[in-house]
Amino acid sequence: MRGMTAGSLEVTSDGTVRGMVGGDVLVASGVHATIKGMVAGDVIVERGASVRITGMVSGRVVNLGGAVEVRGMVAG
C-alpha cells in the first residue's frame, strides 16, 4: 500500500505499508508486514501475524499474540 488512506486499514496479505494511514492498522493472522509510513491510530497485531515498524505510530501497538519489531517510533 502506498499513498494516503483516510480511515483504518486491514492488512490481509504479506507486504509493506508506505505512506499515511489516518486510522488504525490491523495486521491479520498469518500475515508478515512492514510499516514504513505513518499511522495516526493504533497498530493491532493478531495472533500468528508479524510486523516490523520502521515508521511512526501515533497510537499504541496492541499485540494479540503475534511478533512485533519496532525500529521506528511509537508515541502511544
Residue pairs with C-beta under 8 A, 6 or more apart in sequence:
1 9
1 11
1 15
1 16
1 17
1 18
1 19
2 18
2 19
3 19
3 20
4 19
4 20
4 21
4 22
5 19
5 20
5 21
5 22
5 23
6 22
6 23
7 22
7 23
8 21
8 22
8 23
8 24
8 25
8 26
8 41
9 17
9 21
9 23
9 24
9 25
9 26
10 25
10 26
10 28
11 17
11 25
11 26
11 27
11 28
11 31
11 33
12 28
12 31
13 31
14 31
14 32
14 33
15 33
15 34
16 33
16 34
16 35
16 36
17 25
17 33
17 34
17 35
17 36
17 37
17 39
18 36
18 37
19 37
19 38
20 37
20 38
20 39
20 40
21 37
21 38
21 39
21 40
21 41
22 40
22 41
23 40
23 41
24 39
24 41
24 42
24 43
24 44
24 59
25 35
25 39
25 41
25 42
25 43
25 44
26 44
26 46
27 33
27 43
27 44
27 45
27 46
27 49
27 50
27 51
27 66
28 46
28 49
29 46
29 47
29 48
29 49
29 66
30 48
30 49
31 49
31 50
32 49
32 50
32 51
33 49
33 50
33 51
33 52
34 51
34 52
34 53
34 54
35 43
35 51
35 52
35 53
35 54
35 55
35 57
35 72
36 54
36 55
37 55
37 56
38 55
38 56
38 57
38 58
39 55
39 56
39 57
39 58
39 59
40 58
40 59
41 58
41 59
42 57
42 59
42 60
42 61
42 62
42 76
43 51
43 53
43 57
43 59
43 60
43 61
43 62
44 62
44 64
45 51
45 61
45 62
45 63
45 64
45 65
45 66
45 67
45 68
46 64
46 65
46 66
47 64
47 65
47 66
48 65
48 66
49 66
49 67
50 66
50 67
50 68
50 69
51 66
51 67
51 68
51 69
52 69
52 71
53 61
53 68
53 69
53 70
53 71
53 72
53 74
54 71
54 72
55 72
55 73
56 72
56 73
56 74
56 75
57 72
57 73
57 74
57 75
57 76
58 75
58 76
59 75
59 76
60 74
60 76
61 68
61 70
61 74
61 76
